[in-house]
Amino acid sequence: MNRNAKGFTLVEMAIVLVIIGIILAGVMKGRDIVRGAQVKQFSQQFAQKWATVAQTYYDKTGNLLIDGAENGGSAASADGQIEGGLELQIGAAGGAEEVLRAVGITPCTLIKSKLTTPVTLGSLTQPVGHCDDSGTQTVNVVQTTIEGEYTGTQVVQVDLGTLAVTVSGQDLLRNFVIIYNCPTDVAQGLDTAIDGRVGGDTGSCVALSVAAAGGTTAALTIPGLATAPIATQPWDPASNGNTQTLGIMMDY
């Protein structure tokens, strides 16, 4: 037996553990930075970009996008409410994309999506799947994908609608960008970016409903004037692995 052989001293082991801790902390920080960048990109290029598109249309025309046939909707005439159904109206003849292009707004280039073909998502209506009136498959501007930490990659779908909601105990009738099937941690990231804090039941970014990930998302009733207000709620814990239907309140 070699009597000169020695093991690690406690000091040496402590140094090794500190180094391992620093490496792990760096890896975790790097992952958080990457995820934060993904959420920021999703917010700026998809979720909030739709709010910008709708707001710009209102500023240019004085009308609500998807409010009656003259504004790219399906109803015979406008009634001051966004009727929803963006997934059907974006590529329809005389639909949302056509009325947007008529005033110089081009959703096919403004909205950044990772999808071209439509995806069936729970009980939601499947999108038309193209965003120009020639029927050419270019980009699916009403759906995209986003990765959640606890849900994996999910397909999210956007709509526009007028909803009755209860926020901070107050009943409101507001116009919303609605995002279906959004991973909770991504929804919380959007809330932080928009409101500066995570709440879900306060501010402009609110939680409307929660569902298990995997396509169980149910469509909201739009417009919601005739329905009871939707009670906004705190975000479900992200670790539950669920997805959220969230609303981004617009300023008009």
C-alpha atoms as an extended CHARMM CRD file, in Angstrom:
* protein
*
       252  EXT
         1         1  MET       CA              0.0000000000        0.0000000000        0.0000000000  PROA      1               0.0000000000
         2         2  ASN       CA              1.3610000000        3.4570000000       -0.8730000000  PROA      2               0.0000000000
         3         3  ARG       CA              1.4350000000        5.3810000000        2.3700000000  PROA      3               0.0000000000
         4         4  ASN       CA              2.1240000000        8.6280000000        0.4570000000  PROA      4               0.0000000000
         5         5  ALA       CA             -1.2100000000        8.4980000000       -1.4430000000  PROA      5               0.0000000000
         6         6  LYS       CA             -3.5590000000       11.2620000000       -0.3350000000  PROA      6               0.0000000000
         7         7  GLY       CA             -7.1970000000       12.0980000000       -1.0410000000  PROA      7               0.0000000000
         8         8  PHE       CA             -8.7090000000       15.5190000000       -1.5640000000  PROA      8               0.0000000000
         9         9  THR       CA             -8.6150000000       17.8250000000        1.4010000000  PROA      9               0.0000000000
        10        10  LEU       CA            -11.8240000000       19.5010000000        2.5630000000  PROA      10              0.0000000000
        11        11  VAL       CA            -10.5600000000       22.7880000000        1.1790000000  PROA      11              0.0000000000
        12        12  GLU       CA             -9.9100000000       21.2600000000       -2.2430000000  PROA      12              0.0000000000
        13        13  MET       CA            -13.3530000000       19.6240000000       -2.2950000000  PROA      13              0.0000000000
        14        14  ALA       CA            -14.9450000000       22.9140000000       -1.3190000000  PROA      14              0.0000000000
        15        15  ILE       CA            -13.1590000000       24.6840000000       -4.1750000000  PROA      15              0.0000000000
        16        16  VAL       CA            -14.3570000000       22.0330000000       -6.6510000000  PROA      16              0.0000000000
        17        17  LEU       CA            -17.9490000000       22.3940000000       -5.4160000000  PROA      17              0.0000000000
        18        18  VAL       CA            -17.7650000000       26.1740000000       -5.7440000000  PROA      18              0.0000000000
        19        19  ILE       CA            -16.4980000000       25.8560000000       -9.3270000000  PROA      19              0.0000000000
        20        20  ILE       CA            -19.2910000000       23.4010000000      -10.1800000000  PROA      20              0.0000000000
        21        21  GLY       CA            -21.8270000000       25.7960000000       -8.6580000000  PROA      21              0.0000000000
        22        22  ILE       CA            -20.4960000000       28.6920000000      -10.7150000000  PROA      22              0.0000000000
        23        23  ILE       CA            -20.6980000000       26.6220000000      -13.9080000000  PROA      23              0.0000000000
        24        24  LEU       CA            -24.2740000000       25.5120000000      -13.1630000000  PROA      24              0.0000000000
        25        25  ALA       CA            -25.3010000000       29.0770000000      -12.3290000000  PROA      25              0.0000000000
        26        26  GLY       CA            -23.8460000000       30.2350000000      -15.6370000000  PROA      26              0.0000000000
        27        27  VAL       CA            -25.7260000000       27.5410000000      -17.5380000000  PROA      27              0.0000000000
        28        28  MET       CA            -29.0140000000       28.4380000000      -15.8040000000  PROA      28              0.0000000000
        29        29  LYS       CA            -28.4670000000       32.1430000000      -16.4200000000  PROA      29              0.0000000000
        30        30  GLY       CA            -27.7220000000       31.4810000000      -20.0720000000  PROA      30              0.0000000000
        31        31  ARG       CA            -30.9000000000       29.4350000000      -20.4030000000  PROA      31              0.0000000000
        32        32  ASP       CA            -32.9300000000       32.2120000000      -18.7640000000  PROA      32              0.0000000000
        33        33  ILE       CA            -31.4570000000       34.7580000000      -21.1750000000  PROA      33              0.0000000000
        34        34  VAL       CA            -32.3600000000       32.5920000000      -24.1780000000  PROA      34              0.0000000000
        35        35  ARG       CA            -35.9080000000       32.0200000000      -22.9140000000  PROA      35              0.0000000000
        36        36  GLY       CA            -36.3090000000       35.7130000000      -22.1740000000  PROA      36              0.0000000000
        37        37  ALA       CA            -35.2560000000       36.5520000000      -25.7160000000  PROA      37              0.0000000000
        38        38  GLN       CA            -37.7640000000       34.0470000000      -27.1200000000  PROA      38              0.0000000000
        39        39  VAL       CA            -40.6150000000       35.5500000000      -25.0840000000  PROA      39              0.0000000000
        40        40  LYS       CA            -39.5940000000       39.0740000000      -26.1100000000  PROA      40              0.0000000000
        41        41  GLN       CA            -39.5560000000       38.0640000000      -29.7750000000  PROA      41              0.0000000000
        42        42  PHE       CA            -42.9720000000       36.3920000000      -29.4530000000  PROA      42              0.0000000000
        43        43  SER       CA            -44.3620000000       39.4870000000      -27.7580000000  PROA      43              0.0000000000
        44        44  GLN       CA            -42.9750000000       42.0540000000      -30.1810000000  PROA      44              0.0000000000
        45        45  GLN       CA            -43.3580000000       40.1500000000      -33.4510000000  PROA      45              0.0000000000
        46        46  PHE       CA            -46.6410000000       38.3180000000      -32.8860000000  PROA      46              0.0000000000
        47        47  ALA       CA            -48.8010000000       39.0410000000      -29.8270000000  PROA      47              0.0000000000
        48        48  GLN       CA            -48.3360000000       42.7970000000      -29.4600000000  PROA      48              0.0000000000
        49        49  LYS       CA            -47.7980000000       43.2180000000      -33.1940000000  PROA      49              0.0000000000
        50        50  TRP       CA            -51.4400000000       42.2720000000      -33.7330000000  PROA      50              0.0000000000
        51        51  ALA       CA            -52.3890000000       45.0210000000      -31.2750000000  PROA      51              0.0000000000
        52        52  THR       CA            -50.3100000000       47.4400000000      -33.3530000000  PROA      52              0.0000000000
        53        53  VAL       CA            -52.0000000000       46.2920000000      -36.5740000000  PROA      53              0.0000000000
        54        54  ALA       CA            -55.4990000000       46.7320000000      -35.1160000000  PROA      54              0.0000000000
        55        55  GLN       CA            -54.6220000000       50.0880000000      -33.5380000000  PROA      55              0.0000000000
        56        56  THR       CA            -53.1070000000       51.3940000000      -36.7860000000  PROA      56              0.0000000000
        57        57  TYR       CA            -56.2270000000       50.3820000000      -38.7270000000  PROA      57              0.0000000000
        58        58  TYR       CA            -58.3620000000       52.2550000000      -36.2000000000  PROA      58              0.0000000000
        59        59  ASP       CA            -56.1320000000       55.3310000000      -36.4060000000  PROA      59              0.0000000000
        60        60  LYS       CA            -56.2870000000       55.3370000000      -40.2180000000  PROA      60              0.0000000000
        61        61  THR       CA            -60.0040000000       54.6540000000      -40.6270000000  PROA      61              0.0000000000
        62        62  GLY       CA            -61.7570000000       55.4140000000      -37.3470000000  PROA      62              0.0000000000
        63        63  ASN       CA            -63.2400000000       51.9030000000      -37.5420000000  PROA      63              0.0000000000
        64        64  LEU       CA            -62.6400000000       48.6600000000      -35.6690000000  PROA      64              0.0000000000
        65        65  LEU       CA            -60.9650000000       45.8520000000      -37.5880000000  PROA      65              0.0000000000
        66        66  ILE       CA            -63.3570000000       42.8890000000      -38.0610000000  PROA      66              0.0000000000
        67        67  ASP       CA            -66.4350000000       44.9680000000      -37.2080000000  PROA      67              0.0000000000
        68        68  GLY       CA            -68.8530000000       44.3650000000      -40.0480000000  PROA      68              0.0000000000
        69        69  ALA       CA            -68.1730000000       43.5090000000      -43.6710000000  PROA      69              0.0000000000
        70        70  GLU       CA            -66.7490000000       46.9350000000      -44.5070000000  PROA      70              0.0000000000
        71        71  ASN       CA            -63.9790000000       46.2940000000      -41.9490000000  PROA      71              0.0000000000
        72        72  GLY       CA            -63.1380000000       42.7360000000      -42.9530000000  PROA      72              0.0000000000
        73        73  GLY       CA            -65.7200000000       41.0060000000      -40.7610000000  PROA      73              0.0000000000
        74        74  SER       CA            -68.6150000000       38.7030000000      -41.5230000000  PROA      74              0.0000000000
        75        75  ALA       CA            -71.5240000000       40.6920000000      -40.0560000000  PROA      75              0.0000000000
        76        76  ALA       CA            -73.6090000000       42.7260000000      -42.4780000000  PROA      76              0.0000000000
        77        77  SER       CA            -72.8320000000       46.0390000000      -40.7880000000  PROA      77              0.0000000000
        78        78  ALA       CA            -70.6110000000       47.4860000000      -38.0920000000  PROA      78              0.0000000000
        79        79  ASP       CA            -71.9600000000       47.7900000000      -34.5490000000  PROA      79              0.0000000000
        80        80  GLY       CA            -68.9420000000       49.0730000000      -32.6350000000  PROA      80              0.0000000000
        81        81  GLN       CA            -67.7360000000       45.6490000000      -31.5110000000  PROA      81              0.0000000000
        82        82  ILE       CA            -64.8940000000       43.5050000000      -32.8340000000  PROA      82              0.0000000000
        83        83  GLU       CA            -66.6570000000       40.3040000000      -33.7930000000  PROA      83              0.0000000000
        84        84  GLY       CA            -63.7180000000       37.8820000000      -33.7390000000  PROA      84              0.0000000000
        85        85  GLY       CA            -63.1580000000       35.1000000000      -36.2350000000  PROA      85              0.0000000000
        86        86  LEU       CA            -59.8000000000       36.4350000000      -37.4100000000  PROA      86              0.0000000000
        87        87  GLU       CA            -58.7720000000       32.8980000000      -38.3690000000  PROA      87              0.0000000000
        88        88  LEU       CA            -61.5150000000       32.8480000000      -41.0310000000  PROA      88              0.0000000000
        89        89  GLN       CA            -61.4430000000       36.4940000000      -42.0800000000  PROA      89              0.0000000000
        90        90  ILE       CA            -57.7200000000       36.9520000000      -42.6490000000  PROA      90              0.0000000000
        91        91  GLY       CA            -57.7320000000       35.2550000000      -46.0590000000  PROA      91              0.0000000000
        92        92  ALA       CA            -61.3690000000       35.5880000000      -47.0880000000  PROA      92              0.0000000000
        93        93  ALA       CA            -62.4350000000       37.6510000000      -50.0830000000  PROA      93              0.0000000000
        94        94  GLY       CA            -63.0520000000       41.1390000000      -48.7360000000  PROA      94              0.0000000000
        95        95  GLY       CA            -61.6890000000       39.9760000000      -45.3920000000  PROA      95              0.0000000000
        96        96  ALA       CA            -59.2970000000       41.3880000000      -42.8440000000  PROA      96              0.0000000000
        97        97  GLU       CA            -56.1490000000       41.1790000000      -44.9370000000  PROA      97              0.0000000000
        98        98  GLU       CA            -57.7580000000       42.9690000000      -47.8830000000  PROA      98              0.0000000000
        99        99  VAL       CA            -59.0850000000       45.8790000000      -45.8210000000  PROA      99              0.0000000000
       100       100  LEU       CA            -55.7260000000       46.1820000000      -44.0730000000  PROA      100             0.0000000000
       101       101  ARG       CA            -53.8020000000       46.2660000000      -47.3440000000  PROA      101             0.0000000000
       102       102  ALA       CA            -56.2320000000       48.8510000000      -48.6880000000  PROA      102             0.0000000000
       103       103  VAL       CA            -54.9360000000       51.3190000000      -46.0790000000  PROA      103             0.0000000000
       104       104  GLY       CA            -51.2790000000       50.3440000000      -46.4010000000  PROA      104             0.0000000000
       105       105  ILE       CA            -51.0230000000       47.7410000000      -43.6140000000  PROA      105             0.0000000000
       106       106  THR       CA            -49.4520000000       44.4220000000      -44.6270000000  PROA      106             0.0000000000
       107       107  PRO       CA            -49.9330000000       41.7140000000      -41.9800000000  PROA      107             0.0000000000
       108       108  CYS       CA            -48.1310000000       39.1210000000      -44.0990000000  PROA      108             0.0000000000
       109       109  THR       CA            -44.8930000000       41.0340000000      -43.6350000000  PROA      109             0.0000000000
       110       110  LEU       CA            -45.5400000000       42.6270000000      -40.2410000000  PROA      110             0.0000000000
       111       111  ILE       CA            -46.5310000000       39.4640000000      -38.3550000000  PROA      111             0.0000000000
       112       112  LYS       CA            -43.7280000000       36.9600000000      -37.8190000000  PROA      112             0.0000000000
       113       113  SER       CA            -44.8880000000       33.3430000000      -37.5220000000  PROA      113             0.0000000000
       114       114  LYS       CA            -43.0280000000       30.0490000000      -37.4980000000  PROA      114             0.0000000000
       115       115  LEU       CA            -45.9250000000       28.3530000000      -39.3210000000  PROA      115             0.0000000000
       116       116  THR       CA            -47.1730000000       28.4160000000      -42.8940000000  PROA      116             0.0000000000
       117       117  THR       CA            -49.9090000000       25.7660000000      -42.8380000000  PROA      117             0.0000000000
       118       118  PRO       CA            -52.8870000000       25.7900000000      -40.4390000000  PROA      118             0.0000000000
       119       119  VAL       CA            -52.9980000000       23.5920000000      -37.3470000000  PROA      119             0.0000000000
       120       120  THR       CA            -56.1290000000       22.2570000000      -35.6230000000  PROA      120             0.0000000000
       121       121  LEU       CA            -56.0620000000       23.3820000000      -31.9900000000  PROA      121             0.0000000000
       122       122  GLY       CA            -58.6680000000       21.9370000000      -29.6300000000  PROA      122             0.0000000000
       123       123  SER       CA            -62.1600000000       23.2380000000      -30.3260000000  PROA      123             0.0000000000
       124       124  LEU       CA            -60.8600000000       26.3860000000      -32.0070000000  PROA      124             0.0000000000
       125       125  THR       CA            -61.7400000000       26.9630000000      -35.6510000000  PROA      125             0.0000000000
       126       126  GLN       CA            -58.8620000000       26.0260000000      -37.9320000000  PROA      126             0.0000000000
       127       127  PRO       CA            -57.4180000000       29.0560000000      -39.7320000000  PROA      127             0.0000000000
       128       128  VAL       CA            -57.8760000000       29.5820000000      -43.4510000000  PROA      128             0.0000000000
       129       129  GLY       CA            -54.1210000000       29.0820000000      -43.6620000000  PROA      129             0.0000000000
       130       130  HSD       CA            -53.0370000000       31.7560000000      -46.1070000000  PROA      130             0.0000000000
       131       131  CYS       CA            -52.8480000000       35.4950000000      -45.8750000000  PROA      131             0.0000000000
       132       132  ASP       CA            -53.3620000000       36.7090000000      -49.4010000000  PROA      132             0.0000000000
       133       133  ASP       CA            -56.4170000000       36.6090000000      -51.6100000000  PROA      133             0.0000000000
       134       134  SER       CA            -54.6610000000       34.5860000000      -54.3030000000  PROA      134             0.0000000000
       135       135  GLY       CA            -54.6370000000       31.5970000000      -51.9730000000  PROA      135             0.0000000000
       136       136  THR       CA            -50.8570000000       31.3070000000      -52.0130000000  PROA      136             0.0000000000
       137       137  GLN       CA            -49.5130000000       29.6730000000      -48.8660000000  PROA      137             0.0000000000
       138       138  THR       CA            -47.1540000000       32.3060000000      -47.4640000000  PROA      138             0.0000000000
       139       139  VAL       CA            -47.3980000000       32.6060000000      -43.7000000000  PROA      139             0.0000000000
       140       140  ASN       CA            -49.9630000000       31.5480000000      -41.1250000000  PROA      140             0.0000000000
       141       141  VAL       CA            -50.2910000000       34.9000000000      -39.3850000000  PROA      141             0.0000000000
       142       142  VAL       CA            -52.9220000000       33.7770000000      -36.8610000000  PROA      142             0.0000000000
       143       143  GLN       CA            -50.8640000000       30.9080000000      -35.4290000000  PROA      143             0.0000000000
       144       144  THR       CA            -47.2670000000       30.3620000000      -34.4070000000  PROA      144             0.0000000000
       145       145  THR       CA            -45.2970000000       28.1670000000      -32.0120000000  PROA      145             0.0000000000
       146       146  ILE       CA            -43.6510000000       29.0310000000      -28.6980000000  PROA      146             0.0000000000
       147       147  GLU       CA            -41.7800000000       26.8230000000      -26.2580000000  PROA      147             0.0000000000
       148       148  GLY       CA            -42.8520000000       26.6860000000      -22.6250000000  PROA      148             0.0000000000
       149       149  GLU       CA            -40.5030000000       25.5060000000      -19.9030000000  PROA      149             0.0000000000
       150       150  TYR       CA            -43.0380000000       23.0010000000      -18.5650000000  PROA      150             0.0000000000
       151       151  THR       CA            -45.2190000000       22.3940000000      -21.6400000000  PROA      151             0.0000000000
       152       152  GLY       CA            -42.7040000000       22.0410000000      -24.4340000000  PROA      152             0.0000000000
       153       153  THR       CA            -43.4800000000       23.6290000000      -27.7940000000  PROA      153             0.0000000000
       154       154  GLN       CA            -47.1150000000       24.6860000000      -28.1990000000  PROA      154             0.0000000000
       155       155  VAL       CA            -49.1420000000       26.1060000000      -31.0800000000  PROA      155             0.0000000000
       156       156  VAL       CA            -50.7590000000       29.3940000000      -30.0800000000  PROA      156             0.0000000000
       157       157  GLN       CA            -53.6080000000       31.0860000000      -31.9270000000  PROA      157             0.0000000000
       158       158  VAL       CA            -54.6030000000       34.7520000000      -31.9780000000  PROA      158             0.0000000000
       159       159  ASP       CA            -57.9720000000       36.4460000000      -32.3440000000  PROA      159             0.0000000000
       160       160  LEU       CA            -59.3490000000       39.9420000000      -31.9060000000  PROA      160             0.0000000000
       161       161  GLY       CA            -62.5480000000       40.5970000000      -30.0130000000  PROA      161             0.0000000000
       162       162  THR       CA            -64.6330000000       42.8370000000      -27.7860000000  PROA      162             0.0000000000
       163       163  LEU       CA            -65.0330000000       41.1980000000      -24.3740000000  PROA      163             0.0000000000
       164       164  ALA       CA            -66.7670000000       41.9590000000      -21.1010000000  PROA      164             0.0000000000
       165       165  VAL       CA            -64.2750000000       41.3100000000      -18.3090000000  PROA      165             0.0000000000
       166       166  THR       CA            -63.8620000000       41.9010000000      -14.6030000000  PROA      166             0.0000000000
       167       167  VAL       CA            -60.4510000000       43.3770000000      -13.8010000000  PROA      167             0.0000000000
       168       168  SER       CA            -59.4970000000       44.4330000000      -10.2680000000  PROA      168             0.0000000000
       169       169  GLY       CA            -63.1590000000       44.1180000000       -9.2580000000  PROA      169             0.0000000000
       170       170  GLN       CA            -64.3790000000       46.4280000000      -12.0300000000  PROA      170             0.0000000000
       171       171  ASP       CA            -66.5970000000       45.2980000000      -14.9280000000  PROA      171             0.0000000000
       172       172  LEU       CA            -65.2570000000       46.5420000000      -18.2610000000  PROA      172             0.0000000000
       173       173  LEU       CA            -66.0850000000       46.2440000000      -21.9590000000  PROA      173             0.0000000000
       174       174  ARG       CA            -62.8240000000       46.3730000000      -23.8810000000  PROA      174             0.0000000000
       175       175  ASN       CA            -61.2100000000       45.3730000000      -27.1690000000  PROA      175             0.0000000000
       176       176  PHE       CA            -58.6250000000       42.6290000000      -26.8480000000  PROA      176             0.0000000000
       177       177  VAL       CA            -55.9430000000       40.7110000000      -28.6310000000  PROA      177             0.0000000000
       178       178  ILE       CA            -56.7130000000       37.1600000000      -27.4840000000  PROA      178             0.0000000000
       179       179  ILE       CA            -53.9910000000       34.5200000000      -27.3470000000  PROA      179             0.0000000000
       180       180  TYR       CA            -55.0920000000       30.8930000000      -26.9970000000  PROA      180             0.0000000000
       181       181  ASN       CA            -52.9930000000       27.9820000000      -25.6810000000  PROA      181             0.0000000000
       182       182  CYS       CA            -50.0900000000       30.0720000000      -24.3990000000  PROA      182             0.0000000000
       183       183  PRO       CA            -47.7120000000       28.2890000000      -21.9590000000  PROA      183             0.0000000000
       184       184  THR       CA            -48.0960000000       29.8450000000      -18.5130000000  PROA      184             0.0000000000
       185       185  ASP       CA            -44.4660000000       30.9040000000      -18.1500000000  PROA      185             0.0000000000
       186       186  VAL       CA            -44.6640000000       32.6540000000      -21.5320000000  PROA      186             0.0000000000
       187       187  ALA       CA            -47.9270000000       34.3490000000      -20.4900000000  PROA      187             0.0000000000
       188       188  GLN       CA            -46.2340000000       35.5480000000      -17.3100000000  PROA      188             0.0000000000
       189       189  GLY       CA            -43.3550000000       36.8910000000      -19.4000000000  PROA      189             0.0000000000
       190       190  LEU       CA            -45.8230000000       38.8100000000      -21.5790000000  PROA      190             0.0000000000
       191       191  ASP       CA            -47.4930000000       40.2010000000      -18.4680000000  PROA      191             0.0000000000
       192       192  THR       CA            -44.1560000000       41.4040000000      -17.1300000000  PROA      192             0.0000000000
       193       193  ALA       CA            -43.2620000000       43.0020000000      -20.4770000000  PROA      193             0.0000000000
       194       194  ILE       CA            -46.6260000000       44.7730000000      -20.7880000000  PROA      194             0.0000000000
       195       195  ASP       CA            -47.5790000000       45.6010000000      -17.1890000000  PROA      195             0.0000000000
       196       196  GLY       CA            -44.2060000000       45.5140000000      -15.4630000000  PROA      196             0.0000000000
       197       197  ARG       CA            -45.3160000000       42.8060000000      -13.0470000000  PROA      197             0.0000000000
       198       198  VAL       CA            -46.8510000000       39.3310000000      -12.9510000000  PROA      198             0.0000000000
       199       199  GLY       CA            -50.5080000000       39.4310000000      -11.9610000000  PROA      199             0.0000000000
       200       200  GLY       CA            -53.0530000000       37.9520000000      -14.3470000000  PROA      200             0.0000000000
       201       201  ASP       CA            -56.0100000000       39.7240000000      -12.7840000000  PROA      201             0.0000000000
       202       202  THR       CA            -54.7620000000       43.3200000000      -12.9810000000  PROA      202             0.0000000000
       203       203  GLY       CA            -53.3770000000       45.5960000000      -15.6640000000  PROA      203             0.0000000000
       204       204  SER       CA            -53.6690000000       45.2520000000      -19.4360000000  PROA      204             0.0000000000
       205       205  CYS       CA            -52.4540000000       41.6490000000      -19.8450000000  PROA      205             0.0000000000
       206       206  VAL       CA            -54.9150000000       39.3510000000      -18.0950000000  PROA      206             0.0000000000
       207       207  ALA       CA            -55.6470000000       35.6550000000      -17.6680000000  PROA      207             0.0000000000
       208       208  LEU       CA            -59.0380000000       34.6800000000      -19.1200000000  PROA      208             0.0000000000
       209       209  SER       CA            -58.9740000000       30.8820000000      -18.6950000000  PROA      209             0.0000000000
       210       210  VAL       CA            -56.6090000000       27.9680000000      -18.1180000000  PROA      210             0.0000000000
       211       211  ALA       CA            -56.5130000000       24.5100000000      -19.7210000000  PROA      211             0.0000000000
       212       212  ALA       CA            -54.3160000000       21.4470000000      -19.7790000000  PROA      212             0.0000000000
       213       213  ALA       CA            -51.6590000000       21.5960000000      -22.4710000000  PROA      213             0.0000000000
       214       214  GLY       CA            -52.2800000000       19.4640000000      -25.5230000000  PROA      214             0.0000000000
       215       215  GLY       CA            -55.1960000000       20.9520000000      -27.4070000000  PROA      215             0.0000000000
       216       216  THR       CA            -58.0690000000       21.2380000000      -24.8990000000  PROA      216             0.0000000000
       217       217  THR       CA            -58.3600000000       25.0040000000      -25.3710000000  PROA      217             0.0000000000
       218       218  ALA       CA            -61.9550000000       26.2330000000      -25.8020000000  PROA      218             0.0000000000
       219       219  ALA       CA            -62.9550000000       29.3130000000      -27.7870000000  PROA      219             0.0000000000
       220       220  LEU       CA            -64.3700000000       32.3600000000      -26.0250000000  PROA      220             0.0000000000
       221       221  THR       CA            -67.7300000000       33.8560000000      -26.9860000000  PROA      221             0.0000000000
       222       222  ILE       CA            -66.9220000000       36.9010000000      -29.1310000000  PROA      222             0.0000000000
       223       223  PRO       CA            -68.1490000000       39.5900000000      -29.0390000000  PROA      223             0.0000000000
       224       224  GLY       CA            -68.9420000000       39.3550000000      -25.3350000000  PROA      224             0.0000000000
       225       225  LEU       CA            -71.3970000000       42.2050000000      -24.7760000000  PROA      225             0.0000000000
       226       226  ALA       CA            -74.3410000000       39.8640000000      -24.1380000000  PROA      226             0.0000000000
       227       227  THR       CA            -72.4250000000       37.4780000000      -21.8660000000  PROA      227             0.0000000000
       228       228  ALA       CA            -71.5200000000       37.7060000000      -18.2010000000  PROA      228             0.0000000000
       229       229  PRO       CA            -68.1280000000       39.3680000000      -17.6820000000  PROA      229             0.0000000000
       230       230  ILE       CA            -65.1560000000       37.0120000000      -17.6910000000  PROA      230             0.0000000000
       231       231  ALA       CA            -63.5180000000       37.0970000000      -14.2720000000  PROA      231             0.0000000000
       232       232  THR       CA            -59.7980000000       37.5580000000      -14.7870000000  PROA      232             0.0000000000
       233       233  GLN       CA            -57.6430000000       35.4320000000      -12.5010000000  PROA      233             0.0000000000
       234       234  PRO       CA            -54.0950000000       35.0980000000      -11.1960000000  PROA      234             0.0000000000
       235       235  TRP       CA            -51.8520000000       33.0230000000      -13.4270000000  PROA      235             0.0000000000
       236       236  ASP       CA            -51.9030000000       29.2960000000      -12.8150000000  PROA      236             0.0000000000
       237       237  PRO       CA            -48.5060000000       28.1190000000      -11.4640000000  PROA      237             0.0000000000
       238       238  ALA       CA            -46.2360000000       27.5450000000      -14.4630000000  PROA      238             0.0000000000
       239       239  SER       CA            -45.0080000000       24.2520000000      -13.0130000000  PROA      239             0.0000000000
       240       240  ASN       CA            -48.5140000000       22.7820000000      -13.4420000000  PROA      240             0.0000000000
       241       241  GLY       CA            -47.7340000000       22.4860000000      -17.1480000000  PROA      241             0.0000000000
       242       242  ASN       CA            -50.9840000000       24.1200000000      -18.2750000000  PROA      242             0.0000000000
       243       243  THR       CA            -51.6700000000       26.7090000000      -20.9580000000  PROA      243             0.0000000000
       244       244  GLN       CA            -53.5350000000       30.0000000000      -20.7260000000  PROA      244             0.0000000000
       245       245  THR       CA            -56.0350000000       31.9390000000      -22.7500000000  PROA      245             0.0000000000
       246       246  LEU       CA            -54.9060000000       35.5050000000      -22.1920000000  PROA      246             0.0000000000
       247       247  GLY       CA            -56.0910000000       38.9080000000      -23.2700000000  PROA      247             0.0000000000
       248       248  ILE       CA            -54.0530000000       41.9900000000      -24.1180000000  PROA      248             0.0000000000
       249       249  MET       CA            -56.3010000000       45.0050000000      -23.6300000000  PROA      249             0.0000000000
       250       250  MET       CA            -56.0970000000       47.5920000000      -26.3970000000  PROA      250             0.0000000000
       251       251  ASP       CA            -56.2800000000       51.3480000000      -25.8380000000  PROA      251             0.0000000000
       252       252  TYR       CA            -59.4220000000       52.0640000000      -27.8520000000  PROA      252             0.0000000000
